[in-house]
Amino acid sequence: MKVVVIGGGPAGMMAAISAAKNGNKVILLEKNKSLGRKLLITGKGRCNITSSLEMSEFIQNTPGNGRFLYSSFEQFTNQDIINMLKENGLEVKRERGNRIFPITDKAESVLNCFEKELRRHQVEVKMNRQVTEICIVRDEKAQRVVGVRCISNEKITADKVILATGGKSYPRNWLYGRWLSTGGSARTYRYYAKS
């Protein structure tokens, strides 16, 4: 199966790595000239990776309805991200407030680990690719994704598309030629899909 991931931040990189580990051909599209731009500024450039709390406490301390994320956290825990970094040669340290940082105190070290994983799992990374449309084919029974179109009019075919374009720190992203607030549901992107 061919999967396109839109967004080269930590969520997009992890989604691409996971999809590739599951045997898919994966293309990661990033609108900027480099991956992980926001990651590099987290924790004042040191990258507060995760929390050292046990998963039950982690969920209780998640803003909003943390229980909503329980099944996701069961699939990939805070310890899993720590293990991935260690497998790529990066040790971590725990600081006050149960915060986990790279031993180097450099967010770039974390980004380098993500990039190693992308290469190891043969994820094709395309920079400077701003997606303007998720292409959907409709028939009388269903709708299905067939790819994406970039601002340059480049079309990339796909069987599945993962949208990972940012969080609340950047509350709006440009998609489909309109402003689309992040954090939407599948219903949001169907609304914006071209007929």
N, C-alpha and C positions, 0 to 999 in steps of 0.2 A: 504494500500500500504506500502511496506517496502522500506525505504530510508536509504542509507548509505551516511554519510558525511565524506569526507576525509579532515582532518585538524582540529586541536583543538585550533586554535587561535580565536580571537573575531568574525571574519566572519564565521568560521565554527560553533562556538557555537551558534551564532545567527541563522544561517541557520538551525541547528538542532532543536533549540527551535521553530522556525517558522513552520518547517515541522511537528513537534509533535503537535503544536497547531492546525494544520489543519487535525488532526486525523490520521496521519501516525505513524507506528512503526518505530522508528529512532535509528540507531546505529551510534555513532560518533567515528571515528578512529583517533588516534593521535600517531605519530611515537615516540614521546618522552615519558618520564615517568610521565609527568604532563601536564595539559592544560595551555594555555596562557603564554607560556614562553616569547614571545616578548612583550606581554601586560605588563608584570611585569617590563620591563625596559623602557616603554614609559614615556615621561615627566620626565626623570631622576628618575624613580621609583615612581613618583606621579600620572601618567596616565592622560594625556591630553585627556579627553573623547571625546569632541566634541566642537563645536562653539556655541555661544549664538545668532549668527546672524539669522535674519529672513531667511526663506528658499530661497527666491529670491536672497538675498545677498550671502547666503551660496553657491548657485550654481555659481554665478558670480565669487566667490573667489576660486572655485575649479580649480586646475591646469588642463591645457588641455581643453578639450571640456566638461565643466560642464553640459551643456544642455543635453548631452548624458545620464546623470544620473537622469534627471528630473523625469521620471516615477518611478524610484526606490525611490527617495527622497519623492515622493508623498505617497508611500506605507508605508515608515518608516522614520520618520523625526528625526532631532536632539532632538526635544522635546520628542519623543517616547523613546529614549534611556535613557534620563533623568528620565522620568516617570517610566521606568522599574527599574532603580536603586533605586528610591525612594520607589517603591512598595516592594523592598527587604530590606528596612531599611537604605539605604545609601543616605544621603543628599549630595548635590553638591554645589560648589561655583563658582562664575565667577571672573576671574582675567583679567588683562590687555590683550588687543588683543582679547577680546571676548572668551577667552579660559575657558572651563569648567573643573574643577578638583573635585575629591571627597573631601568632607570636612575633611576626615582623612589624606589627602595628601599621601595616600598609594595606589598604583596600586593593591595590594593584596585585598583591599576592593572591588574593581570593579570585580576582578576575582571571589571572593566569591559570588557576586550577580549572575554572570553567572552560576556558579556551582549550586546555589540554584534553578535557573530557569530550568536547565537541570534535576535536581532531581524532581522538581515539575511536569514537563511534561513527566517524565518517559523515558528520553532519556538514552539508554544504552551506556555507555562510555567505550571504550576499549583502554587502553594505550599500548605503545610499539608495535604498529601495523603499520609497514611501508608497505604501499600499493605499489605493483610493477606492477599491471595490473588492468585495468578496463575491465571486461569480457563482450564481445559483441557477440551476435548471429546474423548471417546474413542469410537472405533467398533472393529469387529473388525479393521480393517487398520492403524490409526494413531491417534496423538494429535495434536491441534493446539491452539495457543493461540487463544483468542477474546477475551481482554481481561484486565482486572484489577479487583479490588474494593478499595475503600479502607475505612478504619476507620469512616467515616461511612456505610458501606453504598453509597456512590456506585459505580456500575459504569461502566467506561470500556472500550469495545470496541477491539480491536487485532488486526491480523494477525500482528504480531511484538512480542515484549517483550524489552527489553534490561535486564538486572539489573546495576546499577552502584552498589551500596549501601555501599561503603567497603572499607577495607583493614585491615591488621593493627593500625593505631593504635587502631581501634575494632573489636575482634575479634568482636563479636556484634551482630547486627541483628535486629529483630523482624519476622518475616514469617510469614504463614500462621497467626497465632495461636500460634506457637511460637518458641523461640529457634533461630535458624539461623546457624551460623558462616559468616562470609564466606569467600570463596575456594573455594567448592564448585564442583562441576561441574554439567553439565546433569542428570546422574544424581541429584544432591542435590535439585534442585527437583522432579524427577518424583516422588521419594519423598514429598515434602511436598504434592504436588498433590492436590486433593480428587477423590474418585472420583465 
